Amino acid sequence: MNASEFRRRGKEMVDYMANYMEGIEGRQVYPDVEPGYLRPLIPAAAPQEPDTFEDIINDVEKIIMPGVTHWHSPYFFAYFPTASSYPAMLADMLCGAIGCIGFSWAASPACTELETVMMDWLGKMLELPKAFLNEKAGEGGGVIQGSASEATLVALLAARTKVIHRLQAASPELTQAAIMEKLVAYSSDQAIQMVATLGTTTCCSFDNLLEVGPICNKEDIWLHVDAAYAGSAFICPEFRHLLNGVEFADSFNFNPHKWLLVNFDCSAMWVKKRTDLTGAFRLDPTYLKHSHQDSGLITDYRHWQIPLGRRFRSLKMWFVFRMYGVKGLQAYIRKGSNKVNEALLQRINSAKKIHLVPCHLRDKFVLRFAICSRTVESAHVQRAWEHIKELAADVLRAERE
């Protein structure tokens, strides 16, 4: 495939992707296949001669799509939300074209520096304490990890290394093995913690940081806060109080790829002291060293993570943040505006099958559903709910058009 064909096929692929997204509601959300379905449908070995692009795209529909669980379907209610937006998809395409492996500043300066700035942008959206920001070359900073599990593991390994060094400095006779067999990590029944959780996947439960945080600080216990599931909501002022107490944390992360329109993978992680990470993960073979690495002005993110290589993931954040703006992202989190709710109420009451009245809660136009009649049964409520869903779908469809 040369550049000319790439241009043509690329446009065709964008059309295919757009058609997929526009028509996803019509696809069966969960595939009707059995384990092992795919192997009989494709050759046992790679082809000796090239296949055509048309054949490959046809096989995507015949072989791949029948086995796809459509996470972006409006009928997908499993696991957790996974973010998707056209700006993020375009940025991922550009990331693939640039193809840099950003393990150091020198490997691709824009890859490193954009990530540093985007993590500060996002930290400011959340109103994180300044100690977590990289602005003006502070002690803390942010990094994009692959997942919340990865971020949590990084935090736990950094905490382990930090306490080993601290204890060995105080008691040189202690071996690393002797210290490690005494180390304890605290956990709840919802997540591995001290990792505190803000919004568990199972039931969106919250630990109380204002109670846990001071104890951890007093006892010199590393506190990692995992807000993977619910953290995106904290960009809205009305939800920001749920993050109160994060000032006690040593590290914090959440997943923009769950609810903030940035496609997987993008798990945002901040630390108060970057040396806690670099002390645990520093890797400096000769071929990775460069003349600017000790200037104090840049970051080599290979020291902040488990893998060596890393993609240009901050492009997705940059595209999404600029094309939506903070207000657009907040509106997406809030899932609808007063205007949409008012239109829905008008349709409901015009249809005259059921009757509702609204109220205002902190400037939010809310539709009230009150059980009023003595003779109401569960079947009446279910039929009313189905009616509301049908009309709501009509309103949202009109809004998109």
Secondary structure, DSSP 8 states (H G I E B T S, - for coil): --HHHHHHHHHHHHHHHHHHHHTGGGS-SS----TT-SGGGS-SS--SS---HHHHHHHIIIIIGGG---TTSTT--SS------HHHHHHHHHHHHH----SSTTT-HHHHHHHHHHHHHHHHHTT--GGG--TTT-S-EEEEES-HHHHHHHHHHHHHHHHHHHHHHH-TT--HHHHHTT------SSS---EEEBS-TTT--B--HHHHHHHHHHTT---EEE-TTTGGGGGSTTTGGGGTTGGG-SEEEE-HHHHSS--SS-EEEEES-HHHHHHHH----GGG--TTTTSSS---GGGGSSSS----THHHHHHHHHHHHHHHHHHHHHTS-HHHHHHHHHHHHHHTSS--EEEEETTEEEEE-----TT--HHHHHHHHHHHHHHHHHHHHHHH-
